[in-house]
Amino acid sequence: MTFRELQDITLRELGYNPQAVGEEPRARVKDRLNSWHRRLLTEPGLSRYLRDAYTLTLATVANQSRYGLPYAVERIVAIRDVTNQITLDCIALDEIRRGDPGLSSSGNPMAYALLGQFPVQSQPSDASTLYVKSSSAYDYTQTATLEYLNSSGIQTSATVTLTNTTAVAIGSTVLEVLRFSVSSAPYGNITLYEDSDAGTQLALIPAGETAVTHWHIVLYPVPTDAITLTLDVTRRLTNLSLDGDEPMLPRDFHDLLSYAAQCDEWRRKGELDRAAIVRTEFEARKKDLVAWTWNLPGYFPGGQSQNGSPSRLGPWFPSGS
């Protein structure tokens, strides 16, 4: 079901006419649907199969240890070197710094450490003037704000009004971006560049969002060559906003969101008996969803079949070692 269909079904069950309902009841229902969409998809038993089935690749650069991941990444599940049949270990940054403070070791990465979340996917390569622009001609009233450290190490900020698809300068001698945001949701994508709009793209705020964050990691040892790593990640959730948006849940279980929103609304109105009835329906459907998610027809207990498993030591060692 689409976001609009879920809204209308929920409003009808609550006694409203979807074609004549005021903005406030519809806004409340939208909030309830989005809240429960997020709550269901962050439960451990559901997140594993409904959000973790997302894979992307990361191309390393020789002698570069730090990398920013795309905005869509909410959490790293695993990083794999498929060529060498190695799964990188996740270790604390302190472990790397204690053992190799200068990151002098190089080779094929065997581990990674999280640096944290940052407002840009990559920081400026040197003290630079940055530029911001939109992909939509309708973005000319919003302001973009940049907080940063300049070449003197002083934290400062700059604010400019967007000029739609024309790039406008923001900040000067920017060494590190601390925050990048727009004042209201844009119609297009808002992009931050280094030096000019033909320079390196540092960040992109998608249409409908006002800010983003990116996970940054350190690979260790530092890659000596350009290799491709495969990342298994948890996808970042975004709110349902457009009428045609669909929940990330399996389609057969979209009604769960309507039951949950109805329950919240009946409780808000003091109709506790009705809320209890709808809650019973919700819990029953949720159990069905958990069973549907976990009872996979092709699942083999233990994760191994009669064909064995590849060696964790690499392709040169016997299977299963």
MOQUI-V15715 format. One record per pair of residues at least 6 apart in sequence whose C-alpha atoms are under 7 Angstrom apart, sorted by the first residue. I is the first residue (numbers start at 1). J is the second residue. Records with the same first field share a line. If there is no record, write none. Layout:
# MOQUI-V15715
I=J ; J
This chain:
# MOQUI-V15715
1=246 ; 251 ; 254
2=243 ; 244 ; 245 ; 246
3=240 ; 243 ; 244 ; 245 ; 246
4=243 ; 244
6=258
7=29 ; 30
8=18
10=258 ; 262
11=17 ; 18
12=18
14=262
29=261
32=261
33=257 ; 258 ; 261
34=239 ; 240
36=257 ; 260
37=257
41=47
46=290 ; 293
49=293
50=249
51=234 ; 235
52=233 ; 234 ; 235
54=232 ; 233 ; 234 ; 235
55=230 ; 231 ; 232 ; 233
56=230 ; 231 ; 232
57=228 ; 229 ; 230 ; 231
58=228 ; 229 ; 230
59=226 ; 227 ; 228 ; 229
60=223 ; 226 ; 227 ; 228
61=223 ; 225 ; 226
62=223 ; 224 ; 225 ; 226
63=222 ; 223 ; 224
64=222 ; 223
65=218 ; 219 ; 222 ; 223
66=216 ; 217 ; 218 ; 219
67=216 ; 217 ; 218
68=121 ; 122 ; 214 ; 215 ; 216 ; 217
69=121 ; 214 ; 215 ; 216
70=121 ; 214
71=212 ; 213 ; 214
72=235 ; 236
73=233 ; 234 ; 235 ; 236
74=234 ; 235 ; 236
75=233 ; 234
76=232 ; 233 ; 234
77=232 ; 233 ; 234
78=231 ; 232 ; 233
79=87 ; 88 ; 229 ; 230 ; 231 ; 232
80=86 ; 87 ; 88 ; 229 ; 230 ; 231
81=87 ; 229 ; 230
82=229 ; 230
84=314 ; 315
85=312 ; 314 ; 315
86=312 ; 314
88=110 ; 111 ; 112
89=110 ; 111 ; 112
90=111 ; 112 ; 113
91=111 ; 112 ; 113
92=113
93=113 ; 114
103=222
105=221 ; 222
106=221 ; 222 ; 223 ; 224
107=221 ; 222 ; 223 ; 224
108=221 ; 223 ; 224
109=219 ; 220 ; 221 ; 222 ; 223
110=220 ; 221
111=219 ; 220
112=217 ; 218 ; 219 ; 220
113=217 ; 218 ; 219
114=216 ; 217 ; 218
115=216 ; 217 ; 218
116=215 ; 216
117=213 ; 214 ; 215 ; 216
118=213 ; 214 ; 215
119=178 ; 179 ; 180 ; 212 ; 213 ; 214
120=202 ; 203 ; 213 ; 214
121=202 ; 203 ; 214
122=202
123=176 ; 177 ; 202
124=175 ; 176 ; 194
126=175
127=151 ; 173 ; 174 ; 175
128=172 ; 173 ; 174 ; 175 ; 194 ; 195
129=169 ; 170 ; 171 ; 172 ; 173 ; 174 ; 194 ; 195
130=169 ; 170 ; 171 ; 172 ; 192 ; 193 ; 194 ; 195 ; 196
131=167 ; 168 ; 169 ; 170 ; 192 ; 193 ; 194 ; 195 ; 196 ; 197
132=167 ; 168 ; 169 ; 170 ; 190 ; 191 ; 192 ; 193
133=162 ; 163 ; 164 ; 165 ; 166 ; 167 ; 168 ; 190 ; 191 ; 192
134=164 ; 165 ; 188 ; 189 ; 190 ; 191
135=164 ; 165 ; 188 ; 189 ; 190
136=164 ; 165 ; 187 ; 188
137=164 ; 165
138=164 ; 187
139=162 ; 163 ; 164 ; 186 ; 187
140=161 ; 162 ; 163 ; 164
141=161 ; 162
142=161 ; 162 ; 182 ; 183 ; 184
143=159 ; 160 ; 161 ; 162 ; 182 ; 183
144=159 ; 160 ; 161 ; 162 ; 181 ; 182 ; 183
145=158 ; 159 ; 160 ; 180 ; 181 ; 182
146=157 ; 158 ; 159 ; 179 ; 180 ; 181
147=156 ; 157 ; 158 ; 177 ; 178 ; 179 ; 180
148=155 ; 156 ; 157 ; 174 ; 176 ; 177 ; 178 ; 179
149=155 ; 156 ; 174 ; 175 ; 176 ; 177
150=173 ; 174 ; 175
151=173 ; 174 ; 175
158=170 ; 171
159=170
160=170
167=197
180=211
181=210 ; 211
182=210 ; 211
183=210
184=210
185=207 ; 208 ; 209 ; 210
186=207 ; 208 ; 209
187=207 ; 208
188=206 ; 207
189=204 ; 205 ; 206 ; 207
190=204 ; 205 ; 206
191=203 ; 204 ; 205
192=201 ; 202 ; 203 ; 204
193=199 ; 200 ; 201 ; 202
194=200 ; 201 ; 202
205=211 ; 212
247=254
253=289
256=282 ; 285 ; 286
259=278 ; 282
260=282
263=275 ; 278 ; 279
266=272 ; 274 ; 275
267=275
308=319 ; 320
309=319 ; 320
310=319 ; 320
311=317 ; 318 ; 319 ; 320 ; 321
312=321
313=321
